Amino acid sequence: MALRRVCVYCGANRGRDPAYADAAQAMGRALARRGIGLVTGGGRVGLMGVVADAALAAGGEVTGVIPEALMRKELAHTGLTDLVVTASMHERKARMAEIADGFVALPGGLGTYEELFEIWTWAQLGWHAKPCGLFNAAGFYDKLVAFLDGACDAQFLKAEHRAMLIVEDDPDRLLDRFATYEAPTVAKWIGPDQT
């Protein structure tokens, strides 16, 4: 699969452990080294700013997508290659999904989890065939991975859908797996109003 741009979801905070910022820097550098553009939420704060700055410093291209409300709060990173301002959070997420060829979650908070689970759900439903992954920096997502494996054991999550979420603790291994990703054949979900 050709990876032109990868969307990285991450926290607007840096977190307590310096390993999280180190991981964000490593992700930004890895993308730039491979000539893969970075797509972020467009903020200058937290890990969002760290990953963007690292990619830019390594010669990479960074596209930020930020809602107008956050732009007005002066949280936007104004030094990006391109900054797209949207009318809403929904439009922001749709735009990021449209322009990215894969999705990675670094450590983060509620927004990061929500974005990851939504894009992974869209893959499960067959609405896109792009890889989704967790960069499990310093074991941040260990408990989430265990929870998801438990959801498989409890038969609330199918093994083939669990396998769609790639988990690595190294950005190069993660991107290598993205490059060879083949989406499973998934029948598109048809809702009651789409018969």
N, C-alpha and C positions, 0 to 999 in steps of 0.2 A: 504494500500500500504506500502510495506517495504521500509523504507528510510535508506539506507546505507550511502549515501553521498548526500549532498546538495551543489549546486553551488551558491555562493553569488557574485553577480556583485555589484561593488561599486566604489566610486571615488578614484583616485590617489591623491586627496586632502582631507583634513579633514573638510573643510567647515567652515563657520563663527561661527555657533552655536555649542557649546560644546555638545548639545544634540545628534548631529549626531555621534560623537565618542562614546558617551555613548550607543547609540543604536547598533553600531557595536560591542562594547564589550559585550552587552547583547546577541546579536545574536551568537557570538562565544561561549559564556558560555552555552547558551541554547542547541546548537548543541552538545557540549562536554558532557554536563550533560545527554543527551539522548543517548550517544554513537554513534552519527551520525557524520561521517567524513565531513570535510569542504573542498570544492573545490574552489580555488580562482585563480585570474589571476597571482599569483606568485610574486607580487610586495611587497616591504617592506615599501612603502610610502603611505600616506593618510589613508583612511578608510580600504583599502586593507590590509595594515600592521596591523592596529588596530584589525580588526576582526580575523586575523590569530593569532596574539599574544595572544588575549583573549582565543581563542580555545586551543592553546598550553598550556597556563598557567593553564587551567582547566583540562588538561590531555587528550585533544582531538587530533585527527589526522588531519593533514592539507596537502592536495595535491595542489601544485601550478603548473599552466601551463602557461609558459611564452614564447613568441617568442624570437628567438636568438637575434634579433636587440635590444630588451629591455634588454636582458641579458648582451649584450656588453656595454650598458650604465650604467651598475652596479646598476640597479634598482631592481634586484632580491632579494627576501627574502631567505637567505641561511640557515635559521634555521628551515625550514619546515620539516615535516615527509618525504615528497617526492617532488621533483621539476622536472617537465617534461619540457624540452626545445624543442620547435617546430620551424619549418622552417619559418612559416608565421602566420599572425593573423588568417587567414581562418582555418589553421590546429589547431591552439590554440582553437578556438571556437568549432570546430568539436570534438576535444578531450574532452573538458569540457562537452559538451552535451552528449557524449558517456558514461562518467564515473559517471555522476550525476544522481540522482533519482528525483530531483526537483531543481527549480531555484528561487532565491530570489534577488530582486534588493533593495539595500540600497540606500540612497542618493548618487548621483554621477553626472557625466557630460555626454557628448555626447557618450562616449564609453559604459557607463552603459545603456543609453537609447537604443542605437543600439543593444546591446546584448539582452536586455530584449525583445524588439519588435521582433527581429529575432526568438528567441526561442519560444515566444508566437505565432508567425505566423506559425512556424513549428507545434505547437500543433493544431492550427486551421485547418491546412491542413491535420492533421491526421498522421504526420510523427513521432510523439511520443505521449505518453499518460501520461506524467509526469506533476505534478503541477507547475504552475508559479505564483509567488506572488510579491507584493510590500510590503516592510516593511516601512510603512508611518511614519517615525520618525519625531516627532515634526511638523506634518502636511506638510512635505516637498512635498509630492505628491498630496496634496489636489486639486490643479488646474489641474493637469494631469487627476486625476480621474473625475473631473467635465467635462473636455474636452472629455474624452472617453464616459461618459454618454451622452453628447451632440451629439457625433458621432452616438450613438444608436438612439437618437431622430431624427437625420437627415437621418437615414436609410443608413448609410455608414458602420456601424458595427452592426452585428446581436447580439441580446441580449444573445444568448447562447455562443457566442464567447467572449463577454464582461465578462460573468460570469466565464469564464475559468481563468481570472486573479483575484487571491485572494488578497484582500487588508486588512491588519491589522496593528495596531500600537503597537503590543506586539509580541515578537518573539515566545513565547510559544503558544499563540492562533494561530499564523500563522502555526507553525509546527503541532499543533493538527489538523488543517484543512488539511494540506498536508497529514497527516497520514490516513485520512478518504476520501481522494480525489478519485473520480471516474470520469474518463474522459468521456465526452459525446461521443456518437457514431457519428463519423465524417467520411464521405466518403473521402477516399484519393483523393487528387486532381490529375487529369490526364492532363498533358500538351499536347500541340499539337504534340510533338515528342514522346509521350508515348502511342499512340493509338494502 
